[in-house]
Amino acid sequence: MVIRRYEDPLMWTDEERASFVERQTQWALEQKRRCHRASDNKRRALKAAGGNHTAEDIRQQMVSQSGACAYCGADITQKYHVDHYIPLSMGGSNGAENIVLACPSCNCAKGSLMPDVFLRKILVRGLNAHVVTEAEEMAAVEHMGRLIFGKAVAA
Ligand SMILES: [Zn+2]
């Protein structure tokens, strides 16, 4: 069997490796930009989803989450994203009952995944950079449990 050079990173030249890293970095940055950009699709989806939440709803949500990301427990008092707990694409509404606050990293990584699927993803695959220690993992599980049982999941 012939192993092609490009399939084996150990055989890459420094130049090839640098170009690979560069492309991966660009890809990651583009994913990030895509998440942060308020697209027309997103606006349309928000309109179609129905429901509404106010600045006061968000303030209350911040208090009930004790200033921590709903998924990983990171401090979000400086910077947070409004996350649709049940994704709009899965029939979730834009109302206060379906709003949680997440750190930008979790919100972007969650995308249109259902919350339990996302939790498995960050715990099992460790895709979220915040979830690194056992204590933080436990905090994430605890947070998730509170959300699952404390939040009206019915759409
Ligand atoms: Zn987070």
Residues whose N, C-alpha, C, O or C-beta is under 5 A from the ligand:
A	BS01	ZN	C69 Y71 C72 G73 A74 C103 C106
